[in-house]
Amino acid sequence: MTEFDQRLDPAFFDRVQARVRDRMAEEGFDAFLTDHPEDIAYLTGFFHHPSERPVAIWIEAGGRVVMLLPELEREYAQSQSARAELVAFFEFPGVVSPFEVLATAVAPRGRVGFASTMPYQRLSAARAAMSGAELVGSDLLARARYVKFPEEVVLHREAARITDRMLEAGVQLVSDAVAAGGDLPTETELERHVTSAGTALMYAEHRNVVVASLLAGGLVYSGANSAFPHGLPSVNRLKSGDTFMLSLGCAVGGRFIEGERTFVLGEPTVEQRRYHDTIHAAQQLGRETIRAGLECREANRLCLDVIREAGLGEFIRHRQGHGIGLGMHEAPWLEDGDATLLEAGMVVSNEPGIYVPGHAGYRISDSMLVTDDGAEALTTFPRGLDDCTIAL
């Protein structure tokens, strides 16, 4: 098979930067400043481990793109062919502050947007160093990231393929343990197995692997522990009758995907079937209704109303979903408070869930590519209870 290359061509970042400059022009910005690691990767292709030493991007309406970074990161950024002019400071906090080094290089003036995610300390340092410019907070870059370029969709599709394989690996481990008649795996053993399966597949079939905040992995929990929506895996060992959840995902080229399924170990009870079937129906409606032109809040209402109408609304603990891209969780939000219109090219999660204290949680999630007339589920592992029952 042809080895999959995770690194995007430098010309891709020229198009990304052009998109951002177009939006800057619409909002009247002469330049834009961000220090968010995901924004930096989006604009330049440079992935790094964030620390107290700032890394920031300065993009000008006239075309100049400058990356502020510590000297210790300069060669690393060059090795990744970062699509920006590099301006380095020696250390932090430094005799001369990092943002003063940047200001000397770019001579800031006019109306400068800054990412609303910037920490107060860094924003204060930027304001002090750029007193001749008007700094205005904006979520411009977050919105620019909503709609994926075709090259990004390719990466998301590959991440979805691997996520499906991770789900298969988890089911196989449990099924093999049942067949062997010995101990079933613990939640942590199952989590390590699926993570290893995902990373091994990636390194075996890919080159230029991009190590993002999470390469592969997720949450694995069973029984009452799964009633905590983001509970961490424990040493609980799976046992007959358990409901258990594999909440998995990975990043290819820094682009994330999540895929989650809820399983029953042994013959489902009437209660387990009711819970699972309700979530399956809500998630199915989500797959049928997500489309370009639909408000995020309306998508959320339609989906969660299925749970409420089934009499299980008291067990809802979260929204229908969220955007996915260079972050596993990013805007827009499929939630009552977000009126953003879905657009073709967005990738969002569709993950209704219910959580019954003392019993279990039930959640099914697919990463959805929004299209003009609907949405495509990028993750395809079977969702129904019959397919998600592991016989004893």
N, C-alpha and C positions, 0 to 999 in steps of 0.2 A: 504494500500500500504506500501511497505518497505521504511522506511525513508532513505533519501540520505545523506551519510556522506561526507562532503566536505574535510576533512583532509586526506592527503595521508599518507600511511604507512611509518614508518621510513626507511624501506628497500628501498623504492623508492629513497630516497636521497642518499643512498649509490651508487645506479646505476648512478644517476646524477653526483655525484662527480667522479666516475670512468670514465665517459665520458669526463669530463673536464680534468682529469689527462692524459687521452689518447691524448687529443689535446695539452696539455702542452708538452708532450713528443715529439710530432710531430714538435713543434715550438721551442724546446730547452729551456723550462722554468723550473727552479728548484722550483719556487713557483709562485703564482698569487694572486694579491690583488685587491679587488673591494669594493666600498662603495655604489653601486647602490642598492636601496631598492628591485628592482625586481630581481637582481642577488642574493641578500641575501635570498629572499624567494625561489628562484629556487634551491639554493644549500643546504638550511637548513630547509625550511619550516617556517621560522620566518618572520611574517608580522608585520611591525611597522610603526609608524608615523614619517617620517623623520624630523629632527630638526637640530639646529646648533651643537648638540652633535653627533659626528660621530659614526656610526655603520659600521663595515667593516668585510670582510671575508678574511682570509689568508689561502690558500690551498696549500699544499706542494706535490711535486711529490711522496714523500715517503708515503703519505697517511694522514698526520696530517691535520686537519681542525680546525682553530681557529677563533672564532668570537670576535672581539673587540666591546665593547658596554659600555654605561654608567651604573653605578651601579643601577640607577633607572629603567633600562630595564632588569636587570638580572633575576628577578623573573618572569617577563612577558615572556622572552625567554624560561625559564624553563617550564612555563605553556603550551607553544606550542611545547614542546619536540624538541627544535631546535637541529638539527643534527650537533653539533659542540662543541668543547671545548670552554668554556666561559672565557674570560679575560676582567675584568671590570676596568674602571677608575672611579674616584669619580665624577669629574665635569669638565666642559669645561669653559674656556680654560685650567684650571688646573695649579697647580704648576709644575707638570710634564705633558707634553703634551700627549694626548691620543695615538699618534703614537709612542711616546717613550715608553709608557707602552706596546704596542704591540711588539715593537722591542726587549724589554727586555725579553718578553715571547718566542719569536720565533727565536732570533739570526739570522736575515736575512743575507744571503750570496748568491753568485752566480748570476744567471740571473733571475730576478723577473719581471713578466709581471704585468701590471696594466691596469684596464679598462679605455679605452680612454674617458669614460664619467666622470671621476673623476674631480671635480672642482679644479681649480688652487691652491687655498689656501690649500686644503687637500693634493694634490699631493706634494706641496712644503714642508708641514710638514712631509709627509712620506719620502721624499728624505733626509731631514735633519736628521730624526731619523734612517734611514737605509743607511747611507753613505757607508757602506761596501758592499752593493749590487748594481748591475747594474739594474736600473729600466727602463723597455721598455714598451711603450704603445702598446696595442693590443685590437682588437675587438673579441678576441677568445671566450669570454663568450657569446657575442651577437650571434655569429655564432653557438655556441653549443646549443643555445635555439631555433634555427630555426625548427628543426625536433622534433615533440612532441613524448613523450613516450605514450604507449597505455593508461596508467592511466590519462594522461593529456587530451587525446582525449575524454575520458568519461566525464571529467569535461566540456570541450568545448561543447559537445553534449547537456549536461544538460542546460548550459547557453543559447544555441540556442533555446531549447524548451521553456525556460522562456521568451526569447526575442520575440518569436512568440506570446506567450500569452499576452505580453505587447502590441504588435501591435493590437491584437484582442481587448484588453481592451480599447485602444484609439479609435478605430473605433466604439465600442459599446457606449462609452460615447457620441460621436458626433451623432450617429444614434438615441440614446435615446432622446437627446436634440431636434433633428429635429422632432421626433414623438410627443414630448410634446408640441411643438409649442412655446416654450419660447425662452430665450436667448441661443445662442450657447456659448460654453466655450471659454475662452480666451486661448492664447497660454500657459500662465503660469498655468492656471487651468488644461489644458490638460496634461502638463508636470508633474504636481504633481500627477495626477491621474494614469498615466502609471508607474511612479516611485513607487507609493504606491502599485500598483498591482503586480509589480515585486518583491518588497521586501516582501510583505505579503505572496506571493506564496512560496518564498524561505524559510522563517522562518516557514511556516506551514508544509513544506514537507522535510526540511533538518535538520540535526543536525551538530554541530561543524561548524557553518557558519563562513567562512573566510571573514572578512571585509577588502576589498582591497580599493584602492583609489576611486573606484566607485562600489557600490554594485549593483545598478540598476538605470537607468535614461537615459538621452540623451537630444537631441535638438528637440524642437517642434516650428515650425514657419509656417506662412501663408502669402499668397499674396506676396507683394514686399519684405517683411522681409525675405522670404525664398530664395531670390536671393543672399543673403550673405551666402556663403557655411557653415560657422561656426557661423552664427548669433545666439545670445542668445534669448530665449523666451521672449516675451514682453507681455504687457497688451492688445495687439490687440485682438479683439474678432472675431472669425471666422464668415464669412458671405457668403451668396449665391454667387456662381461663383468662390469662392476662390480655388486656388491651395494651398494645405498645405502638409507639410512634417513631418513624424514621423521618426526621426533618433535616434534609441534606441539601448540599449545594456545592458549587465549585466556581472558580474563576479561570477563564481562558483569555489570555491577553489582557487580563485585568477586568474583563467583563463578566459579571456574575449571573448566576442562575440559581433558583431554588426549586426543589421538588420534594413534596412531603406526602407521605401516605400513612394511614392508620391501619394497623393489623390486629387480628384477634388470633390468639394461640389456642386452638381447639374449637369445638362447636360453639358458635356465638349464642348467647342467651337472648331472650326476647328484648331485654333492655339494651344490650349491646347492638343488636340489629336496628332498633329504633334510632339510637343515637347516630350510628354510622350512616344509615340510609338517609337521615335528615341532612347531615353534612354533605353527603354525596349529591343530594338533590339541590342544595344551595350552591354547591360548587359547579354543578352542571348548568344551573341557570346563569351563573357568572360567565361560564364559557360561551353561552349562547347570546348574552346581552352586551358584553364588552365590545365596543366599536368606536370608531372615530366619530366625534360630534356629541358623544354622551358625556354629561358631567360626571366627574369622579364621585360626587356625593350621591348622584342618582344611581350609579352602578352599585355603590355600597348599599343603598336602601333596598334595591331590588333583590340583591343577594341575601342580605340578612333578614329580610321579611320572610323568607322561606323558613328560617329557623323560628322566628317569632310565631308564625302561623301554625307551626307544628307544636306550639306550647312549650318551647325550650328556650325562650328569650332570656330567662334568668341566668342561663349558663354562658351567654355571650360575654367575652372579655376583651374583644378587640374588633377593629375594622375589617373590611373585606380584604384589603391589600395595600400595596405601595409600589412606587416605581423601583426599577432595578436597572443598574448600569455599571458604572465604576464603583458604586457602593451597593451592598446587598440591600440596604434600605435607603431610598432617596425619594425626593418628591418626583411626581405628584403623589398625593395620598388618596386612596379610595376610601374616603371617610366623610362623615356628614358635614364637616367644616371646610371641605375643599371643593370649590366650584370650577376647578380647572376642567377645560374640555379635553377629553382624550383625543389624540391625534395619531394618524397612521405612522408607524415607525417607533412608537413608544413600546417599552417592555414593562409590564406590570405583573405583580403577583395576584393570584386569585386564590385566597386561602381562608375561607370561612372556617370557624372552629367553635366548639363548645367545650366547656371544662366543668366537670361534675366533681365537686370537692369530695375527697375520700374514695372516689371511684376511678376516674380516668379522664383524659382529654381525647377529643376527636377532631382532627384537622386534616384536610386534603388541600394541597397547594400545587398549582402549576404556574410556571412563568409564561405569560401570554404576550405574543407579539400583536399589537393593535394594527388592524388593517382598515381600509376604507369602508368595508361592508361587514366587519366582524372582528374576530381575533383568532389567532392560531395558538394552540397550546404547544409550546416548544418541548416541554416534558410530557412524555407519553406513557409512563408506567401505568398499568391498569388501576382503576380507582374504586370499583365496586367491592362490596364486602365479600362476595363469593371469590373474587380474585385476590382479596387481601386477608383470607383466612388460611392459616397454616395448620393442617390437620395433624392430630396427635395419633 
